[in-house]
Amino acid sequence: MTEVIAFNPGNYRYVRGVRQYSCGVAADLGYRLERARFSRPLPLKEGFERIAAHLQANGRPLTAFAACELRSPAPFTEEGFRAFNDVYIGTLKTWGIYEEGGDNPVARSNVCPEFHKPAEPSLYAFSYTVAHPGAVPSFVIAGSAEALEGKGDYRDNCVRLGDISPEGLSEKGRWVLGEMSRRMKALGFTWDDTSGVQLYTVHPIQHVMLQEMAPQGIVRNGVDWHFNRPPVKDLEFEMDCRGVVSEYVLTV
């Protein structure tokens, strides 16, 4: 059974995930999630400083930080990914969001552009809660690639490891779509509630859109296809999705 837990300091609830991120978040009653994207990705330290300033300007505590979208220069090794997560989690500890040995409530995606790569891991976008009486329900689902998380190395739990044939990509896509659906269902949402769907791969996946996504109504608002790779070597297909009514671009 998927566990949903209240994170009262942030005014949202989350689906329990792994140490580095939760599986998704949804705003509490009387609050809504808003998404802000930087006009260009900012290095982690600078990005977190801008996020803190944005939250303060909106009268929100640091604990309102609920989700983020990262960009990294290249896929990590398993060991490199663990080392990166230690650095990332350090900020969440400082902000009073995460305690070692406890849950991490913040949802996250982390992908690697094939072109225009950042020089270092960077912040691309983030979501946070704001008070809004009468707000419609809103949510952000964390990114997932074609591997079961929290069960050991990604490579050892990868769907169709190394198979980028049309059939292999279709099976990878079905697994990821199922994981997105599972996470949304836990929070009380379906594909019909999404305002944005993002897909990350460098492989041709038009057949996945046609055969797997379109029949479920996933493409009715379009799909943002980012020519990016998942964050860990040997993974090929990642997605995330959200249902929010307010989005901004912050000039940097």
Helices and strands as residue ranges (DSSP letters): E 4-7, G 8-10, E 12-15, E 24-27, E 31-43, H 44-57, G 62-64, E 65-71, H 78-94, E 107-113, E 122-131, E 139-145, G 155-157, H 166-187, G 191-193, E 196-200, H 206-208, I 209-213, G 214-216, E 224-226, E 228-229, E 238-243, E 246-250
